[in-house]
Amino acid sequence: SGITYVGFVDVAGGGQDEFTLSIAFNEGDRVITAGVWAERGNPAEITAKYAEILKRYRIKTIVGDRFAADWPVQEFAKHRITMKPSDLTRSALYLEILPMLHTGTVELPPDEKALLQFTLLERRTGRNGKDSIDHGPQGHDDRANAIAGAVWMAKERKYQAAPTGVFVGWSIDLPRAKRKPGHPYGH
């Protein structure tokens, strides 16, 4: 009750990539990762499965990487989920959450593969002096990317749904004496 969740997807590009979803929320000055889901297989079936998970968390708008262009936007729309492209690249997402990882203001899920992906990320400084973070050759970062995106969204309060447990209108928990006779909701 009172928790607002956000979701981020990293759509699979085939091969060994995983179609990954992560959900996060704020708890005071910390961001908690509620979960990470990773699947391989039929993208339409995975999208349908993830849409059901998102609905359980009352998430109607998600953010995702720009890799798969318009297909995932249209596929999620079939399930009444709006997907928006991320404002940040995956490298920028990692750079955004790096201070949170160092200060312990983010709680990652107990997912060994995701933790391994985070530890194998490589930070490089380009010729222009800017840092970038990415996986190494033959490496993967699907879970790390989805988690970083969800954490960034929760931190920045991007596209948050109404908190769970909030009911707009009459409360069905009013004492019986305050309810109108004969109406179960007291309207």
Secondary structure, DSSP 8 states (H G I E B T S, - for coil): ----EEEEEE---STT--EEEEEEEEETTEEEEEEEEEE-S-HHHHHHHHHHHHHHTT--EEEE-STTTTHHHHHHHTTT-EEEE-SS-HHHHHHHHHHHHHHT-EE--S-HHHHHHHHT-EEEE-TTS-EEEE--TT---HHHHHHHHHHHHHHHT-S----TT---SS-TTS-GGGS-TT-TT--
